[in-house]
Amino acid sequence: MKHVRALLALSITAAVLGLGGCKKEPTPATTSTGAPAAPAGETADQFIARVNEEYRRMYPEMTAAQWLSSTYINDDSQLLSAKANERYLAQLNAWIEQAKRFEGQQMSPETARAIQLLKLGTAMPPPKDPAKLEELTKIATRMEGMYGAGTYCTGEGDAKQCRQLGDLEDVLRNSRDYDEQLQAWQGWHTISKPMRQDYTRFVELVNQGARDMGFADTGEMWRSGYDMTPAEMATETDRLWGQVKPLYEQLHCYARTRLEAKYGADRGHVAGNMLPAHLMGNMWQQDWGNLWDILAPYPNASVPEITSALESQYRATQEAQLAKNPGKRSTAELAQIEQDARLASAKLMTERAQDFYTSLGMQKLPESYWGRTQFIKPRDRDVVCHASAWDMNMSGDVRTKMCIKPNEEDFTTIYHELGHVYYYLAYNKLPPLFQQGAHDGFHEAIGDTIVLAMTPKYLQSIGLAGEQQVSEEALVNAQMRMALAKVAFLPFGLMIDRWRWGVFDGSIKPADYNKAWWELKAKYQGVAPSTARGEEFFDPGAKYHVPGNTPYTRYFLSHVLQFQFYKALCDASGHQGPLYECSFYGSKEAGARFQAMLSKGASQPWQKTLKELTGGEKMDASAVLEYFGPLQTWLKQQNEGKTCGWQADATPAPAAPATPAAETPKPATQG
């Protein structure tokens, strides 16, 4: 789940600056990068005003190139995207060079903050060498195209079957056949093998860009964007993980026991008591919610399972579409009717999510949103289905990009993505350089705060769940349902950037990319592949955010912050009782507090913004533990007498993959 403030495919997101500015007027003197030179005698305040104006003026053109690259994957759109990003990064280099004139000078706090944000203006620091910059943008665009068009094929001739990510995810979601799940998991991980050489070169180029900006490496640059030192940032994430790790360990122990009961002791875990990667219901083991049929504490107690209700709504929509077109229909006509029904269903789900935000007093989404958003996967072309939110012009053209299916995972994802959209709309009044989240974890936490308020009673009120039982069993079920999404995610949210920090600083060598990836997954998640994964694979590239170059620590931080935000908004709404029972749906007071925070953007340090909402200046996971208190007590009881924990240095024995011999990964569409 990603939000886009500038160049999606190249990770110029809300934590970044944005675009460059070639003026429409006669061109002034230029720098070696080709960007306009700074006017003589310009003050720091004038410099920032100019950057903001250039940024705002050219922003729509640049985001349009990125939108096309993600929604029409072909050679032409990738070329436009790469060249647009190249122009931006050349301009960014020029701005950063021009900003050096003001080092040590007196200036307003606002200008000083804007210059600091400017220096952190991209997740992909550009080399000064124009040839290397051009190479970098081409590689970055190509890797995202590989991911978006990734296809796994088996069989030959008429028996050939090809599946993309959504189809393979459906297998992990719905199948409980061990070998079928393994084939789907291994199949998707073939699409990233061709990325390895590109990614190795990509790291070299962005590290050169980071050094040109004065950082030791790209990882240090990423850790510098949190109003604290890079070392303090690393320590802070360790502290937060230490708070929540005991809860995760209890959940891990429980899940392993249930998997062993389902698949047998020889298949339900991997050596060292680790969880098998392909059996977790999710391609990356970051969300275990699809394993509800295995992990439900009390199958006979009520649980707000909403996928069946969403599927029923979709089928009703499809039947209505068929009723409008009676008589004999061609295959093409039936396919179009199905597509129209999917679109109508997706829009209905999105309207329901919008309703939560408007119930808090926030505005309705602009009419343009409904006409320009990608709600479902088109029938005629490859697109990047990874969910994302877009601010196209900094003045109201907001969109989301998804391939929505009628299931619970996609439904909650819509609420998440609209959180980004409402953040955009709230801070669009600020100068462009401040149109970011307080830090990138804030941006990711907004929509998930709303998801926490989607309590069983709320789901019942909107017709997606029946009347809920009031019992200890029902409470544990509801808590487990939420924990499989929120708690299971925490170590995954931490390990991806731990891997990249090591890649960027050189402690993880290219020859050990895959080995280090699985070592970190073992260390933090207690997850391992059931068969050996050598260096002929590039499994990190099978996760969108690696080829898409999106920093990931933001997601870990958001999973702490969302509970802090949630608790604060529950207090503002006047909620009395256990935290987990709170839904602030319809609370204008909570909405006003939330909107006030969103409107600050990055105009002040995040610590001040956090304090204004929650009363404290530190990120703190105590609200996570308060929320899941009943579940943690229950898990300890269930795990009593069992050997919990895992041995992270255990390595799976090599084994033949359970896949057909004929497989053809299709890395990209090339026009």
C-alpha positions as CSV (number, residue, x, y, z in Angstrom):
1,M,0.0,0.0,0.0
2,K,1.6,3.1,-1.2
3,H,0.7,6.8,-1.5
4,V,2.1,8.9,-4.2
5,R,2.9,12.6,-4.0
6,A,5.1,12.7,-7.1
7,L,6.7,9.9,-9.0
8,L,5.3,6.5,-8.0
9,A,7.4,4.2,-10.0
10,L,10.5,5.8,-8.6
11,S,9.4,6.2,-5.0
12,I,9.2,10.0,-4.9
13,T,6.4,9.8,-2.4
14,A,4.9,11.9,0.4
15,A,8.1,11.8,2.3
16,V,9.8,13.5,-0.7
17,L,9.9,16.7,-2.5
18,G,8.6,16.2,-6.0
19,L,9.4,17.7,-9.3
20,G,11.7,20.1,-11.1
21,G,10.8,23.3,-12.9
22,C,11.6,24.2,-16.5
23,K,9.9,27.6,-16.9
24,K,7.8,28.5,-19.8
25,E,9.4,31.9,-20.1
26,P,12.7,32.5,-22.0
27,T,15.3,30.2,-20.5
28,P,17.9,31.9,-18.1
29,A,21.4,30.8,-17.7
30,T,21.7,27.1,-16.9
31,T,23.8,25.0,-14.6
32,S,25.8,21.9,-15.7
33,T,22.7,19.8,-15.1
34,G,20.7,21.8,-17.6
35,A,18.5,23.3,-14.9
36,P,18.1,27.1,-14.6
37,A,20.8,28.9,-12.5
38,A,19.8,30.7,-9.3
39,P,19.1,34.4,-9.7
40,A,21.9,36.7,-8.4
41,G,21.4,38.1,-4.9
42,E,18.5,35.7,-4.1
43,T,17.8,35.4,-0.3
44,A,17.0,32.1,1.4
45,D,13.4,33.1,1.7
46,Q,13.2,34.0,-2.0
47,F,15.0,30.7,-2.9
48,I,12.4,28.6,-1.1
49,A,9.5,30.7,-2.6
50,R,11.0,30.0,-6.1
51,V,11.4,26.3,-5.5
52,N,7.8,26.1,-4.2
53,E,6.5,27.8,-7.3
54,E,8.6,25.8,-9.8
55,Y,7.5,22.6,-7.9
56,R,3.8,23.4,-8.1
57,R,3.9,24.5,-11.7
58,M,5.4,21.4,-13.1
59,Y,3.9,18.9,-10.7
60,P,0.9,17.8,-12.8
61,E,3.0,17.0,-15.9
62,M,5.3,14.8,-13.9
63,T,2.7,12.9,-12.0
64,A,0.8,12.3,-15.2
65,A,3.8,10.5,-16.7
66,Q,4.0,8.3,-13.6
67,W,0.3,7.6,-13.7
68,L,0.6,6.4,-17.3
69,S,3.6,4.3,-16.5
70,S,1.6,2.4,-13.8
71,T,-1.7,2.1,-15.6
72,Y,-0.5,1.5,-19.2
73,I,2.7,-0.6,-18.9
74,N,4.6,-0.5,-22.2
75,D,7.8,0.9,-23.7
76,D,6.3,4.3,-24.5
77,S,4.9,5.0,-21.0
78,Q,8.1,3.7,-19.3
79,L,10.2,6.0,-21.5
80,L,8.0,9.0,-20.6
81,S,8.2,8.1,-16.9
82,A,12.0,7.7,-17.0
83,K,12.6,10.9,-18.8
84,A,10.2,12.8,-16.5
85,N,12.0,11.5,-13.5
86,E,15.4,12.2,-15.0
87,R,14.3,15.9,-15.4
88,Y,13.1,16.1,-11.9
89,L,16.2,14.6,-10.4
90,A,18.5,16.9,-12.4
91,Q,16.5,19.8,-11.1
92,L,16.7,18.4,-7.5
93,N,20.4,18.3,-7.8
94,A,20.5,21.9,-9.0
95,W,18.2,23.0,-6.1
96,I,20.4,21.2,-3.5
97,E,23.5,22.8,-5.0
98,Q,21.9,26.2,-4.9
99,A,20.8,25.7,-1.3
100,K,24.4,25.4,-0.2
101,R,24.8,29.2,-0.6
102,F,22.7,29.6,2.6
103,E,24.5,27.3,4.9
104,G,25.4,29.1,8.2
105,Q,23.2,32.1,7.3
106,Q,20.4,33.5,9.5
107,M,16.9,32.6,8.2
108,S,13.4,32.0,9.4
109,P,12.7,28.6,11.0
110,E,10.2,27.8,8.2
111,T,12.8,28.4,5.5
112,A,15.4,26.4,7.4
113,R,13.0,23.5,7.7
114,A,12.1,23.7,4.0
115,I,15.8,23.6,3.0
116,Q,16.3,20.5,5.2
117,L,13.3,18.8,3.6
118,L,14.7,19.7,0.2
119,K,17.9,17.8,0.9
120,L,15.8,14.8,1.7
121,G,13.7,15.3,-1.4
122,T,13.7,11.8,-2.9
123,A,14.0,8.2,-1.8
124,M,16.3,7.7,-4.9
125,P,19.2,10.2,-4.4
126,P,20.4,11.1,-7.9
127,P,24.1,11.0,-9.0
128,K,25.4,14.3,-10.3
129,D,26.8,12.7,-13.4
130,P,24.1,13.1,-16.1
131,A,24.9,9.7,-17.7
132,K,24.6,7.9,-14.4
133,L,21.4,9.8,-13.7
134,E,19.9,8.7,-17.0
135,E,21.0,5.1,-16.3
136,L,19.4,5.2,-12.8
137,T,16.0,6.4,-14.0
138,K,15.9,3.8,-16.8
139,I,16.7,1.0,-14.3
140,A,14.2,2.1,-11.8
141,T,11.4,2.4,-14.4
142,R,12.3,-1.0,-15.8
143,M,12.2,-2.8,-12.5
144,E,8.8,-1.5,-11.6
145,G,7.6,-2.5,-15.1
146,M,9.0,-6.0,-14.4
147,Y,7.0,-6.3,-11.2
148,G,3.8,-4.9,-12.7
149,A,3.8,-7.2,-15.6
150,G,5.2,-10.2,-13.7
151,T,3.5,-13.4,-14.9
152,Y,4.1,-17.1,-13.9
153,C,3.4,-19.7,-16.6
154,T,3.3,-23.4,-16.5
155,G,2.6,-26.0,-19.2
156,E,3.2,-25.8,-23.0
157,G,1.0,-25.2,-26.0
158,D,-2.7,-25.5,-25.4
159,A,-2.0,-26.6,-21.8
160,K,-0.1,-23.4,-21.0
161,Q,-1.5,-21.5,-18.1
162,C,-0.3,-18.1,-17.0
163,R,-1.1,-16.3,-13.8
164,Q,-0.3,-12.9,-12.4
165,L,0.0,-11.8,-8.8
166,G,-3.7,-11.5,-8.0
167,D,-4.4,-15.1,-9.3
168,L,-1.5,-16.5,-7.3
169,E,-2.5,-14.6,-4.2
170,D,-6.0,-16.2,-4.5
171,V,-4.4,-19.6,-4.3
172,L,-2.7,-18.7,-1.0
173,R,-5.9,-17.1,0.2
174,N,-8.2,-19.9,-0.6
175,S,-6.4,-23.2,-1.1
176,R,-5.3,-25.4,1.8
177,D,-3.5,-27.9,-0.5
178,Y,0.2,-27.8,0.6
179,D,1.7,-28.4,-2.8
180,E,-0.7,-26.1,-4.6
181,Q,0.2,-23.2,-2.3
182,L,3.9,-24.0,-2.6
183,Q,3.7,-23.9,-6.4
184,A,1.9,-20.5,-6.3
185,W,4.4,-19.1,-3.9
186,Q,7.4,-20.3,-5.8
187,G,5.8,-19.3,-9.0
188,W,5.5,-15.6,-8.1
189,H,9.1,-15.6,-6.8
190,T,10.3,-16.5,-10.3
191,I,9.3,-13.0,-11.6
192,S,12.0,-11.2,-9.6
193,K,15.0,-13.3,-10.8
194,P,15.7,-11.0,-13.8
195,M,15.8,-8.0,-11.5
196,R,18.9,-9.0,-9.6
197,Q,21.5,-7.5,-11.9
198,D,19.5,-4.3,-12.3
199,Y,19.0,-4.0,-8.5
200,T,22.8,-4.4,-7.9
201,R,23.6,-1.6,-10.3
202,F,20.7,0.5,-8.9
203,V,22.2,0.3,-5.4
204,E,25.6,1.5,-6.7
205,L,24.0,4.5,-8.5
206,V,21.8,5.7,-5.6
207,N,24.6,5.3,-3.2
208,Q,26.7,7.6,-5.5
209,G,23.8,10.1,-5.3
210,A,23.6,9.9,-1.6
211,R,27.4,10.5,-1.3
212,D,27.1,13.4,-3.7
213,M,24.6,14.9,-1.2
214,G,26.9,14.3,1.8
215,F,25.5,11.1,3.2
216,A,27.5,7.9,3.8
217,D,24.9,5.9,1.9
218,T,21.2,5.8,0.9
219,G,20.2,4.1,4.1
220,E,21.7,6.9,6.2
221,M,19.8,9.4,4.0
222,W,16.5,7.5,4.6
223,R,17.1,7.5,8.4
224,S,17.7,11.2,8.3
225,G,14.1,12.1,7.6
226,Y,12.7,11.9,11.1
227,D,13.7,15.0,13.0
228,M,16.4,13.0,14.7
229,T,19.8,11.6,13.8
230,P,20.1,8.4,11.7
231,A,21.5,6.5,14.8
232,E,18.7,7.7,17.0
233,M,16.2,6.6,14.4
234,A,17.6,3.1,14.3
235,T,17.6,2.9,18.1
236,E,14.0,4.2,18.2
237,T,12.8,1.4,16.0
238,D,14.6,-1.2,18.1
239,R,12.9,0.2,21.2
240,L,9.5,0.0,19.7
241,W,10.0,-3.5,18.5
242,G,11.1,-4.5,22.0
243,Q,7.7,-3.3,23.3
244,V,5.7,-5.5,20.9
245,K,7.9,-8.5,20.4
246,P,6.5,-10.5,23.3
247,L,3.0,-10.2,21.8
248,Y,4.2,-11.3,18.4
249,E,6.1,-14.3,19.9
250,Q,2.9,-15.5,21.5
251,L,1.0,-15.2,18.2
252,H,3.7,-17.0,16.4
253,C,3.7,-19.9,18.8
254,Y,-0.1,-20.3,18.5
255,A,0.0,-20.1,14.7
256,R,2.7,-22.8,14.5
257,T,0.7,-25.1,16.7
258,R,-2.4,-24.7,14.5
259,L,-0.4,-25.2,11.3
260,E,1.1,-28.4,12.7
261,A,-2.4,-29.7,13.5
262,K,-3.5,-28.9,10.0
263,Y,-0.6,-30.1,7.9
264,G,1.2,-32.5,10.3
265,A,4.3,-31.9,12.4
266,D,6.6,-32.5,9.4
267,R,5.0,-29.8,7.2
268,G,3.4,-27.4,9.7
269,H,6.8,-25.8,10.6
270,V,10.3,-25.5,9.1
271,A,13.5,-26.4,10.9
272,G,14.0,-24.3,14.0
273,N,10.2,-24.0,14.7
274,M,9.8,-21.4,12.0
275,L,6.6,-20.9,10.1
276,P,6.6,-22.1,6.4
277,A,6.5,-19.1,4.1
278,H,4.0,-20.5,1.6
279,L,1.4,-21.5,4.3
280,M,0.7,-18.1,5.8
281,G,-2.0,-17.1,3.4
282,N,0.0,-14.1,2.1
283,M,2.7,-14.0,-0.4
284,W,5.1,-12.2,2.0
285,Q,3.7,-13.5,5.3
286,Q,2.9,-9.9,6.4
287,D,-0.8,-10.5,7.0
288,W,-2.1,-13.8,8.3
289,G,-5.8,-12.9,8.1
290,N,-6.5,-15.3,5.2
291,L,-5.7,-18.2,7.6
292,W,-8.8,-17.6,9.6
293,D,-10.2,-21.0,8.9
294,I,-7.1,-22.5,10.6
295,L,-6.4,-19.9,13.3
296,A,-9.9,-19.0,14.5
297,P,-9.9,-19.5,18.3
298,Y,-13.6,-20.3,18.5
299,P,-15.0,-21.4,15.1
300,N,-18.6,-21.6,16.5
301,A,-18.5,-18.1,18.1
302,S,-19.4,-15.1,16.0
303,V,-16.7,-13.2,14.1
304,P,-17.2,-10.2,11.8
305,E,-16.1,-12.0,8.6
306,I,-17.2,-9.7,5.8
307,T,-15.9,-11.3,2.6
308,S,-19.0,-13.4,2.1
309,A,-21.2,-10.3,2.4
310,L,-19.1,-8.4,-0.1
311,E,-19.2,-11.3,-2.5
312,S,-23.0,-11.5,-2.2
313,Q,-23.2,-7.8,-3.0
314,Y,-21.0,-8.3,-6.0
315,R,-23.1,-11.3,-7.3
316,A,-26.3,-9.2,-6.8
317,T,-24.7,-6.4,-8.9
318,Q,-23.7,-8.9,-11.6
319,E,-27.2,-10.4,-11.7
320,A,-28.7,-6.9,-12.0
321,Q,-26.3,-6.2,-14.9
322,L,-27.4,-9.4,-16.6
323,A,-31.0,-8.5,-16.1
324,K,-30.5,-5.3,-18.0
325,N,-29.2,-7.3,-21.0
326,P,-31.5,-10.3,-21.4
327,G,-31.3,-12.8,-24.2
328,K,-28.4,-14.6,-25.9
329,R,-25.0,-12.9,-25.3
330,S,-21.6,-13.5,-26.8
331,T,-18.6,-14.4,-24.7
332,A,-17.2,-10.9,-25.1
333,E,-20.5,-9.4,-24.0
334,L,-20.6,-11.6,-20.9
335,A,-17.0,-10.7,-20.1
336,Q,-17.9,-7.0,-20.3
337,I,-21.0,-7.5,-18.1
338,E,-18.8,-9.2,-15.5
339,Q,-16.3,-6.3,-15.8
340,D,-19.0,-3.7,-15.4
341,A,-20.3,-5.6,-12.3
342,R,-16.8,-5.6,-10.8
343,L,-16.5,-1.9,-11.4
344,A,-19.9,-1.1,-9.8
345,S,-19.0,-3.3,-6.8
346,A,-15.6,-1.6,-6.4
347,K,-17.2,1.8,-6.5
348,L,-19.8,0.8,-3.9
349,M,-17.1,-0.4,-1.6
350,T,-15.2,2.9,-2.0
351,E,-18.3,4.9,-1.4
352,R,-18.8,3.0,1.9
353,A,-15.2,3.9,2.9
354,Q,-15.8,7.6,2.0
355,D,-18.8,7.6,4.3
356,F,-16.7,6.9,7.3
357,Y,-14.5,10.0,6.6
358,T,-17.5,12.2,5.8
359,S,-19.2,11.1,9.1
360,L,-16.3,12.8,10.9
361,G,-17.0,16.1,9.1
362,M,-14.5,15.7,6.2
363,Q,-15.4,16.6,2.7
364,K,-16.7,14.3,0.0
365,L,-14.2,13.1,-2.5
366,P,-14.1,15.4,-5.6
367,E,-16.1,14.3,-8.6
368,S,-13.0,13.9,-10.6
369,Y,-11.9,11.1,-8.2
370,W,-14.7,8.9,-9.4
371,G,-13.9,9.4,-13.1
372,R,-10.1,9.1,-13.0
373,T,-9.4,6.4,-10.4
374,Q,-8.4,2.9,-11.4
375,F,-10.8,0.8,-9.3
376,I,-10.3,-2.6,-11.0
377,K,-7.8,-4.4,-13.2
378,P,-8.5,-3.6,-16.9
379,R,-9.1,-6.4,-19.3
380,D,-6.9,-5.1,-22.1
381,R,-3.5,-4.3,-20.6
382,D,-1.0,-4.8,-17.8
383,V,-1.1,-2.4,-14.9
384,V,0.5,-2.1,-11.5
385,C,-2.2,-3.5,-9.2
386,H,-0.4,-2.7,-6.0
387,A,-2.7,-0.3,-4.1
388,S,-1.7,3.3,-4.1
389,A,-3.1,6.8,-3.6
390,W,-2.1,9.7,-5.8
391,D,-2.2,13.5,-5.6
392,M,-1.9,14.6,-9.2
393,N,-1.8,18.4,-9.0
394,M,-1.7,19.5,-5.4
395,S,-5.1,21.2,-5.8
396,G,-7.8,18.5,-5.7
397,D,-7.1,15.9,-8.4
398,V,-6.7,12.9,-6.1
399,R,-7.0,9.3,-7.1
400,T,-6.4,5.8,-5.9
401,K,-5.1,2.9,-8.0
402,M,-6.2,-0.6,-7.1
403,C,-7.5,-3.8,-8.6
404,I,-10.3,-4.2,-6.1
405,K,-11.9,-7.6,-5.5
406,P,-14.9,-8.1,-3.2
407,N,-13.0,-9.4,-0.2
408,E,-12.2,-8.1,3.3
409,E,-8.5,-7.5,2.6
410,D,-9.3,-5.1,-0.3
411,F,-12.2,-3.5,1.6
412,T,-10.0,-2.4,4.5
413,T,-7.3,-1.4,2.0
414,I,-9.7,1.1,0.5
415,Y,-10.1,2.7,3.9
416,H,-6.3,2.8,4.2
417,E,-5.8,4.4,0.8
418,L,-8.4,7.1,1.4
419,G,-6.5,8.0,4.5
420,H,-3.7,9.2,2.2
421,V,-6.2,11.0,0.0
422,Y,-7.7,12.9,2.9
423,Y,-4.2,13.8,4.1
424,Y,-3.5,15.3,0.6
425,L,-6.7,17.3,0.7
426,A,-6.0,18.6,4.2
427,Y,-2.5,19.9,3.6
428,N,-3.0,21.1,0.0
429,K,-3.3,24.6,1.4
430,L,0.4,24.5,2.6
431,P,3.4,25.5,0.5
432,P,4.4,22.5,-1.6
433,L,7.6,21.6,0.4
434,F,5.4,21.1,3.4
435,Q,2.9,19.0,1.6
436,Q,4.1,15.8,3.2
437,G,3.2,13.7,6.2
438,A,4.7,14.8,9.6
439,H,6.9,11.9,8.8
440,D,6.2,9.1,6.4
441,G,4.9,6.8,9.2
442,F,2.1,9.3,9.8
443,H,0.9,9.1,6.3
444,E,0.6,5.3,6.5
445,A,-1.2,5.4,9.8
446,I,-4.1,7.7,8.9
447,G,-6.3,5.2,7.1
448,D,-5.3,2.4,9.4
449,T,-6.5,4.4,12.3
450,I,-9.9,4.4,10.6
451,V,-9.6,0.6,10.1
452,L,-9.2,0.1,13.9
453,A,-12.5,1.9,14.3
454,M,-14.2,-0.6,12.0
455,T,-15.5,-2.6,15.0
456,P,-17.9,-5.5,14.8
457,K,-20.7,-3.0,15.8
458,Y,-19.7,-0.7,13.0
459,L,-19.7,-3.5,10.4
460,Q,-23.1,-4.6,11.7
461,S,-24.4,-1.0,11.3
462,I,-23.4,-0.9,7.6
463,G,-24.9,-4.3,6.8
464,L,-21.7,-6.3,6.4
465,A,-22.0,-8.3,9.6
466,G,-24.8,-9.8,11.5
467,E,-25.7,-9.2,15.2
468,Q,-22.6,-9.9,17.2
469,Q,-22.5,-12.1,20.3
470,V,-21.3,-10.6,23.6
471,S,-19.1,-13.3,25.0
472,E,-15.5,-14.0,25.9
473,E,-15.2,-16.2,22.9
474,A,-16.5,-13.5,20.5
475,L,-14.1,-11.0,22.0
476,V,-11.1,-13.3,21.5
477,N,-12.2,-14.0,18.0
478,A,-12.5,-10.3,17.2
479,Q,-9.1,-9.6,18.7
480,M,-7.5,-12.5,16.8
481,R,-8.9,-11.2,13.6
482,M,-7.3,-7.8,14.1
483,A,-4.0,-9.3,15.4
484,L,-3.6,-11.4,12.3
485,A,-3.3,-8.2,10.3
486,K,-1.7,-5.8,12.8
487,V,0.5,-7.8,15.0
488,A,1.7,-10.3,12.4
489,F,2.8,-7.3,10.3
490,L,5.1,-5.7,12.8
491,P,8.4,-7.7,12.3
492,F,7.9,-7.7,8.5
493,G,7.6,-3.9,8.6
494,L,11.0,-3.8,10.3
495,M,13.0,-6.4,8.4
496,I,12.7,-5.0,4.8
497,D,14.6,-1.9,5.6
498,R,17.0,-3.7,7.8
499,W,17.9,-5.7,4.7
500,R,18.2,-2.6,2.6
501,W,20.2,-0.7,5.1
502,G,22.7,-3.5,5.0
503,V,22.6,-3.6,1.2
504,F,23.2,0.2,1.1
505,D,26.1,0.3,3.6
506,G,27.8,-2.7,2.1
507,S,27.5,-5.1,5.0
508,I,25.2,-7.3,2.8
509,K,27.1,-8.1,-0.5
510,P,25.4,-8.7,-3.8
511,A,26.5,-12.3,-3.6
512,D,24.5,-12.7,-0.4
513,Y,21.3,-10.8,-1.2
514,N,19.0,-13.8,-0.9
515,K,20.8,-15.4,2.0
516,A,20.6,-12.2,4.0
517,W,16.9,-11.7,3.1
518,W,16.0,-15.0,4.6
519,E,18.3,-14.6,7.6
520,L,16.4,-11.4,8.5
521,K,13.0,-12.9,7.9
522,A,14.0,-15.7,10.2
523,K,15.4,-13.3,12.9
524,Y,12.4,-11.0,13.0
525,Q,9.4,-13.0,11.7
526,G,10.4,-16.6,12.5
527,V,9.5,-17.5,8.9
528,A,11.4,-19.6,6.5
529,P,11.0,-21.2,3.0
530,S,10.2,-24.9,3.1
531,T,12.9,-25.5,0.4
532,A,16.3,-23.9,0.1
533,R,16.5,-20.6,-1.7
534,G,19.9,-20.0,-3.2
535,E,21.4,-17.0,-4.8
536,E,20.0,-18.0,-8.2
537,F,16.8,-16.3,-6.7
538,F,16.2,-12.7,-5.9
539,D,13.3,-13.0,-3.5
540,P,13.4,-9.4,-2.2
541,G,12.3,-8.3,-5.7
542,A,9.1,-10.3,-5.3
543,K,7.9,-7.6,-2.8
544,Y,6.8,-4.5,-4.6
545,H,8.5,-2.0,-2.4
546,V,12.0,-3.3,-3.3
547,P,11.9,-2.8,-7.1
548,G,9.6,0.2,-6.4
549,N,12.2,1.6,-4.0
550,T,9.8,2.6,-1.3
551,P,11.2,3.0,2.2
552,Y,9.4,0.5,4.4
553,T,10.2,1.5,8.0
554,R,7.2,3.9,7.6
555,Y,4.9,0.9,7.7
556,F,6.4,-0.4,10.9
557,L,6.1,3.0,12.5
558,S,2.5,3.4,11.3
559,H,1.5,0.2,13.0
560,V,2.5,1.8,16.3
561,L,1.2,5.3,15.5
562,Q,-2.2,4.2,14.4
563,F,-3.0,2.8,17.9
564,Q,-1.8,6.1,19.5
565,F,-4.0,8.1,17.1
566,Y,-6.9,5.7,17.6
567,K,-6.7,6.0,21.4
568,A,-6.5,9.8,21.2
569,L,-9.6,10.0,18.8
570,C,-11.5,7.6,21.0
571,D,-10.8,9.9,24.0
572,A,-11.9,12.9,21.9
573,S,-15.2,11.1,21.0
574,G,-16.0,10.5,24.6
575,H,-15.6,6.8,24.5
576,Q,-16.0,4.9,27.8
577,G,-14.9,1.3,28.2
578,P,-12.2,-0.9,26.8
579,L,-10.2,0.6,23.9
580,Y,-11.0,-2.3,21.5
581,E,-14.7,-1.5,21.7
582,C,-14.3,2.1,20.4
583,S,-15.6,3.3,17.1
584,F,-15.5,7.0,16.6
585,Y,-17.7,6.8,13.5
586,G,-19.8,9.9,13.3
587,S,-17.9,11.9,16.0
588,K,-17.4,15.4,14.7
589,E,-15.1,16.2,17.7
590,A,-12.7,13.3,16.8
591,G,-12.9,14.4,13.1
592,A,-12.0,18.0,14.0
593,R,-9.0,16.8,16.0
594,F,-7.9,14.5,13.2
595,Q,-8.3,17.1,10.5
596,A,-6.3,19.6,12.5
597,M,-3.4,17.1,12.6
598,L,-3.6,16.4,8.9
599,S,-3.6,20.0,8.0
600,K,-0.2,20.6,9.6
601,G,1.6,18.4,7.0
602,A,5.3,18.6,7.5
603,S,5.3,22.3,8.5
604,Q,6.6,21.5,12.0
605,P,8.5,18.6,13.6
606,W,6.5,15.5,14.0
607,Q,7.0,15.5,17.7
608,K,5.0,18.7,18.0
609,T,2.2,17.4,15.7
610,L,2.0,14.2,17.7
611,K,1.8,16.0,21.0
612,E,-1.1,18.2,19.7
613,L,-3.2,15.1,19.0
614,T,-2.1,12.7,21.7
615,G,-0.5,14.8,24.4
616,G,2.9,13.0,24.1
617,E,6.0,13.6,21.9
618,K,7.2,10.0,21.7
619,M,6.0,7.1,19.6
620,D,4.9,4.5,22.0
621,A,3.4,1.0,21.6
622,S,1.6,0.9,24.9
623,A,-1.7,1.5,23.1
624,V,-1.0,-1.6,21.0
625,L,-0.6,-3.7,24.2
626,E,-3.7,-2.1,25.8
627,Y,-5.8,-2.9,22.7
628,F,-4.7,-6.5,22.5
629,G,-4.6,-7.1,26.3
630,P,-7.4,-9.8,26.3
631,L,-5.8,-11.6,23.4
632,Q,-2.3,-11.7,24.9
633,T,-3.7,-13.2,28.1
634,W,-5.6,-15.8,26.1
635,L,-2.5,-16.6,24.0
636,K,-0.3,-17.2,27.0
637,Q,-2.9,-19.6,28.3
638,Q,-3.1,-21.5,25.0
639,N,0.7,-21.7,24.7
640,E,1.3,-22.8,28.3
641,G,3.6,-25.9,28.3
642,K,4.6,-25.5,24.7
643,T,8.1,-24.7,23.4
644,C,7.7,-21.2,21.9
645,G,10.2,-19.1,20.0
646,W,12.3,-20.2,17.1
647,Q,15.9,-20.9,16.1
648,A,16.8,-18.2,13.5
649,D,20.0,-19.9,12.3
650,A,18.2,-23.1,11.2
651,T,18.4,-23.6,7.4
652,P,15.9,-25.6,5.3
653,A,17.4,-28.6,3.7
654,P,17.6,-28.5,-0.1
655,A,14.6,-30.1,-1.8
656,A,13.1,-30.3,-5.2
657,P,10.4,-27.6,-5.7
658,A,6.9,-28.9,-6.0
659,T,6.3,-27.2,-9.3
660,P,5.9,-28.5,-12.9
661,A,9.1,-28.7,-14.9
662,A,7.9,-26.3,-17.5
663,E,7.7,-22.8,-16.2
664,T,8.2,-19.5,-17.9
665,P,8.5,-16.3,-15.9
666,K,7.4,-13.3,-17.9
667,P,9.3,-10.4,-16.4
668,A,7.8,-7.5,-18.4
669,T,5.7,-6.3,-21.3
670,Q,7.9,-4.6,-23.8
671,G,5.4,-2.8,-26.0
